Amino acid sequence: MSEIVTFGKISEIEANKLLVKRFGRKRIAVCSFEDKFYAFKDSCTHDGGTFDQETVCGKVIECPRHGAKFDITNGHVLSAPAYSSLETYPVTVVGDEIKIELE
């Protein structure tokens, strides 16, 4: 069963930056691209490293540990050494709040 949580306010998300927050045992990263917000698990699928200190370049995030790249809009792997997509979460904006649907 899914749960909708309030991640935060739109104003908290800086251009080309991630904001990471914890919900239970999950660390969720949110960033924006072309005026839309995207959420994914803050864990590289290659080795579990976090993205929390990284900069987003367009719609691409790169793992600082081994250089795997991912598309933030859908979680797909863009380059090795990762081969599995990021776990992504549906995002909606209600007023000035970012809401995320967690499973």
trRosetta pair geometry for C-beta under 8 A, 3 or more apart (Angstrom, degrees):
i j d omega theta_ij theta_ji phi_ij phi_ji
2 101 5.1 17 171 179 133 97
2 102 6.3 159 -158 82 78 40
2 103 5.2 -45 -99 -100 83 53
3 101 7.4 156 77 -155 34 54
3 102 5.1 -21 62 64 86 95
3 103 8.0 160 19 -100 74 10
4 99 5.4 15 -179 176 104 114
4 100 7.1 164 -150 81 59 36
4 101 5.3 -29 -95 -97 76 68
4 102 7.6 164 -93 18 24 73
5 23 5.5 144 68 -126 177 144
5 99 6.9 164 81 -154 35 67
5 100 5.6 -20 61 61 86 87
5 102 6.0 18 2 -2 114 119
6 97 5.4 -38 -145 -178 107 126
6 98 7.3 111 -165 75 59 52
6 99 5.7 -40 -100 -99 54 74
7 19 7.9 116 158 98 112 117
7 21 6.2 158 -158 40 77 138
7 28 6.9 -105 -118 104 113 132
7 30 5.5 88 165 -36 154 153
7 39 7.0 -142 -78 -99 154 133
7 91 7.9 -27 -2 -128 143 100
7 97 7.8 145 48 178 68 76
7 98 4.3 -46 57 97 113 103
7 99 6.8 -178 1 -103 87 17
7 100 5.0 71 -49 -12 114 114
8 12 4.5 -42 139 36 133 154
8 13 7.7 141 88 -41 119 86
8 19 6.8 -77 42 126 151 148
8 21 6.9 153 -34 -32 118 150
8 30 7.6 -172 37 50 108 150
8 97 7.3 -162 117 -145 20 69
8 98 5.7 3 60 42 60 108
9 12 5.0 110 65 -13 77 101
9 96 5.3 10 -150 138 90 100
9 97 6.1 -52 -100 -99 54 55
9 98 7.2 140 -142 2 4 89
10 13 6.3 -61 -168 27 44 106
10 37 7.7 -118 -117 -60 80 135
10 93 6.7 42 -74 -139 114 123
10 96 5.1 -103 14 -165 106 72
10 97 7.5 -101 -26 -68 79 11
10 98 6.3 130 -74 -45 60 97
11 96 7.0 7 -12 -180 95 119
12 19 5.7 64 135 -105 102 167
13 17 7.2 179 -171 77 58 89
13 19 5.5 -107 -99 -4 69 126
13 30 6.1 -84 -97 117 123 103
13 31 6.6 154 -159 -133 115 36
13 32 5.3 104 138 -19 136 111
13 37 6.8 -158 -40 -115 175 109
13 98 7.3 76 -30 -40 129 151
14 17 4.1 22 75 36 101 131
14 19 7.7 120 16 -53 78 101
15 32 7.2 -64 -110 66 52 111
16 31 7.9 12 -155 -162 13 120
16 55 5.3 10 156 -169 99 92
16 56 5.1 -154 -153 61 50 78
16 57 7.2 38 -141 -85 104 38
17 31 6.8 -167 95 -120 35 101
17 55 6.4 -42 -92 -121 58 65
17 56 6.8 -125 -43 12 10 95
18 29 4.6 -20 -167 -164 124 110
18 30 7.0 134 -158 64 68 37
18 31 4.9 -56 -98 -64 64 110
18 42 7.7 128 161 -110 142 108
18 51 5.9 86 -9 121 171 102
18 52 6.2 -126 96 -130 126 39
18 54 6.3 39 5 67 127 79
18 56 6.5 118 -51 -38 82 106
18 61 7.3 55 -60 -117 126 135
19 29 7.2 145 72 -154 39 58
19 30 5.3 -24 61 61 91 90
19 31 7.3 153 14 -76 69 60
20 27 5.7 13 -177 177 112 98
20 28 6.8 164 -149 82 63 40
20 29 4.8 -27 -93 -94 85 73
20 30 7.8 168 -84 16 37 66
20 42 4.9 53 -130 -84 123 155
20 50 7.4 36 -118 -175 166 119
20 51 7.6 155 -71 77 128 77
20 52 4.3 -58 0 -112 151 103
21 27 7.5 175 90 -151 25 59
21 28 5.9 -20 64 61 73 90
21 30 7.8 -3 14 4 99 108
22 25 7.9 -36 -168 -150 100 10
22 26 6.9 154 -154 85 59 46
22 27 5.4 -33 -96 -97 75 66
22 28 7.6 148 -106 15 23 76
23 26 5.2 -17 66 67 83 99
23 28 5.9 12 10 -4 111 123
23 100 7.9 -151 -22 79 160 128
23 102 6.1 -140 109 -64 146 161
26 41 6.4 -87 -159 -121 101 91
26 102 6.7 173 50 -141 159 131
27 41 7.0 82 74 -167 67 64
27 42 3.9 -72 118 50 105 119
27 43 6.9 112 62 -41 108 93
27 50 6.8 -33 111 -121 153 117
27 52 7.5 -61 166 -63 131 121
28 39 5.6 2 -179 -170 110 107
28 40 7.4 155 -154 80 68 23
28 41 6.6 -53 -104 -105 58 41
28 42 6.3 -175 -117 -17 4 98
28 89 6.7 -25 -138 16 123 146
28 100 6.4 120 174 135 157 172
28 102 7.6 -93 -73 -89 142 114
29 39 6.9 160 82 -150 48 55
29 40 5.7 -21 60 65 96 74
29 41 7.5 34 15 126 90 11
29 42 4.3 117 -36 -81 102 92
29 51 5.7 -9 -79 73 165 117
29 52 6.8 -143 -96 -88 112 65
30 37 5.9 5 -172 -175 105 106
30 38 6.9 162 -148 81 58 43
30 39 4.9 -20 -95 -96 82 81
30 91 7.2 121 -130 -107 109 139
30 98 6.2 96 -167 143 159 155
30 100 7.3 -120 -81 -67 120 130
31 37 7.4 169 90 -148 26 65
31 38 6.0 -20 64 59 72 92
31 56 4.9 123 176 -37 157 154
31 61 7.5 147 19 -69 157 124
31 72 5.8 -51 66 -167 120 155
32 35 6.8 10 179 -115 118 13
32 36 6.5 158 -153 78 77 35
32 37 5.2 -42 -95 -94 81 62
32 38 7.2 149 -105 13 29 79
33 36 6.2 -27 68 61 66 85
33 38 6.5 5 15 -4 105 124
33 56 7.2 -113 -72 148 100 139
33 58 6.8 55 -136 164 116 48
33 59 4.6 66 -144 -94 160 84
33 72 6.1 142 -23 79 136 122
33 73 6.2 -87 63 -68 144 98
34 59 7.9 -22 -3 -68 103 109
36 73 7.8 56 91 -119 129 96
36 91 7.8 127 170 83 82 127
37 91 4.7 -124 98 145 98 152
37 93 6.5 116 16 -61 128 107
37 98 5.5 -111 147 -129 170 122
38 72 4.8 124 92 150 150 94
38 73 5.7 -110 -93 -103 148 40
38 88 7.1 -47 -174 -146 93 113
38 91 6.3 -143 -108 3 23 144
39 88 6.6 119 86 -164 61 67
39 89 4.2 -46 98 61 116 102
39 90 7.7 -12 47 71 115 15
39 91 5.0 138 -5 -66 108 112
39 98 8.0 146 -61 161 119 119
39 100 4.8 63 -44 -119 178 124
40 70 7.8 -168 138 130 171 144
40 72 6.8 -132 -4 -146 133 69
40 75 5.6 155 -116 -95 131 99
40 86 4.4 26 -172 141 135 129
40 87 6.3 138 -161 82 76 52
40 88 4.7 -38 -97 -101 87 65
40 89 6.8 -178 -87 9 34 80
41 86 6.2 -168 47 -176 83 87
41 87 4.1 35 -3 62 124 107
41 88 7.8 -105 -2 -68 75 29
41 89 7.9 108 -45 -26 68 104
42 50 5.1 22 154 -144 99 89
42 51 5.6 -130 -149 38 76 88
42 52 5.8 39 -164 -57 135 90
43 48 5.2 -23 -164 -146 103 55
43 49 7.3 137 -151 67 53 29
43 50 6.4 -32 -91 -94 52 60
43 86 7.9 148 70 -137 62 88
43 87 7.9 16 56 27 101 107
44 47 5.9 9 90 47 115 63
44 48 6.3 -54 60 8 76 6
44 49 4.5 8 19 54 124 82
44 50 7.6 -124 -10 -64 86 13
44 51 7.0 124 -55 -51 85 91
44 63 4.1 51 -98 -108 141 136
44 65 6.8 -138 25 36 159 118
44 66 7.7 148 150 39 159 99
44 68 5.8 123 -159 58 119 130
44 82 6.2 -121 179 -78 91 132
45 68 7.5 -126 54 137 77 160
45 77 7.4 -89 55 -77 132 112
45 82 4.9 93 71 -152 92 116
45 83 7.5 -117 114 55 120 45
45 84 4.0 -133 165 76 145 98
45 85 6.9 86 -27 79 160 16
45 86 6.3 -139 -31 -84 111 51
46 49 7.5 -12 69 19 94 101
46 63 6.5 -145 32 37 124 173
46 65 7.7 -164 84 80 121 117
46 66 5.9 -112 115 59 153 134
46 68 4.9 172 -24 -29 137 151
46 81 5.0 88 -135 95 137 91
46 82 3.9 -97 -52 -80 97 79
46 83 7.8 98 -92 5 78 63
47 63 8.0 123 40 171 92 150
47 65 6.2 -101 63 102 129 150
47 66 6.6 93 8 -1 129 132
49 63 5.4 102 77 -167 124 109
49 64 6.7 -137 152 56 137 77
49 65 4.0 -163 -66 -11 166 136
49 66 7.5 157 7 6 146 87
50 53 7.6 78 107 5 100 81
51 54 4.6 -61 -171 25 75 128
51 61 5.6 23 -150 168 142 133
51 63 6.6 -82 -86 -105 87 59
51 64 7.5 147 -120 -7 50 93
53 64 6.9 -6 73 -29 101 155
54 61 5.9 94 115 -160 139 94
54 62 6.6 -167 -156 63 138 64
54 63 7.8 -82 -70 -115 154 23
54 64 5.8 -153 -79 -44 107 104
56 59 7.4 -5 176 -127 110 19
56 60 7.0 149 -166 74 68 41
56 61 5.3 -41 -109 -82 78 85
56 72 6.2 -4 -137 -34 127 153
57 60 5.1 -27 71 68 87 96
57 61 7.8 154 23 -86 71 35
57 62 7.5 15 15 -11 116 105
59 71 5.7 18 133 -155 106 74
59 72 5.2 -137 -172 40 68 92
59 73 5.2 -13 -164 -21 131 106
60 69 5.5 -4 -168 -171 109 112
60 70 7.1 147 -151 74 61 39
60 71 6.5 -38 -95 -99 64 49
60 72 7.1 -152 -85 -12 12 91
60 78 6.3 -47 -126 24 109 163
61 69 7.1 160 81 -151 40 62
61 70 5.4 -19 61 61 89 92
61 72 5.4 86 -14 -65 109 103
62 67 6.1 -19 -174 -148 109 48
62 68 7.1 159 -155 81 60 39
62 69 4.9 -27 -99 -96 77 81
62 70 7.9 170 -87 18 33 69
63 66 5.9 0 100 49 121 68
63 67 6.4 -48 67 14 83 7
63 68 4.5 25 17 50 125 86
63 69 7.6 -131 6 -70 76 36
63 70 7.8 69 -36 -8 90 104
63 82 7.1 118 -8 -33 142 127
66 81 5.3 -40 135 28 134 121
67 79 7.1 -52 136 106 88 122
67 81 7.4 81 67 2 82 85
68 77 6.8 -52 -175 -142 106 98
68 79 6.2 -171 -146 88 47 73
68 80 6.6 -65 -108 163 85 22
68 81 5.6 -85 -71 49 103 58
68 82 3.6 75 -153 -4 148 108
69 77 7.5 103 81 -168 56 57
69 78 4.1 -55 103 69 102 110
69 79 4.4 44 31 30 102 101
70 75 6.2 -24 -177 -161 120 39
70 76 6.8 158 -156 81 72 37
70 77 6.0 -45 -102 -105 75 42
70 78 6.1 -180 -98 5 18 94
70 82 7.1 -24 -65 78 99 152
70 85 7.4 116 -139 -148 111 58
70 86 5.2 64 -166 -22 155 120
71 74 5.4 8 101 45 116 83
71 75 6.8 -24 74 33 76 12
71 76 4.7 9 34 54 116 88
71 78 5.8 114 -40 -51 82 112
72 75 7.7 32 -143 -70 24 44
74 85 7.5 -56 130 -154 77 132
74 88 6.6 -96 -168 -25 29 163
75 85 4.2 77 126 172 100 102
75 86 3.7 -131 -147 61 94 82
75 87 6.8 149 -137 4 150 5
75 88 4.2 -129 -42 -38 127 113
76 85 5.2 -37 -101 -112 38 109
77 80 7.7 48 168 -76 126 43
77 82 5.0 -154 -122 105 121 100
77 83 6.1 -85 -2 -136 176 20
77 84 6.8 100 -44 66 128 17
77 85 5.9 -118 -24 -85 80 55
79 82 7.7 71 91 44 47 86
80 83 6.8 11 -110 -65 83 78
85 88 7.7 -49 149 -15 111 101
89 100 4.9 43 125 -171 133 103
89 101 5.8 -176 -178 67 92 62
89 102 6.0 -17 -131 -87 138 56
89 103 7.8 -148 -112 -9 95 83
90 100 7.2 146 82 -155 52 54
90 101 4.4 6 61 34 102 119
91 98 6.3 -22 -162 -168 108 93
91 99 7.0 142 -158 78 55 52
91 100 5.7 -22 -101 -99 71 71
91 101 7.9 -138 -69 10 30 79
92 98 8.0 151 81 -158 39 48
92 99 4.9 -19 65 65 86 106
92 101 7.8 56 -1 -29 100 99
93 96 7.8 -15 -175 -135 100 16
93 97 7.0 157 -157 80 59 45
93 98 6.0 -29 -103 -101 75 58
93 99 7.3 172 -94 18 23 82
94 97 5.2 -21 67 65 82 99
94 99 5.7 32 4 -14 110 126
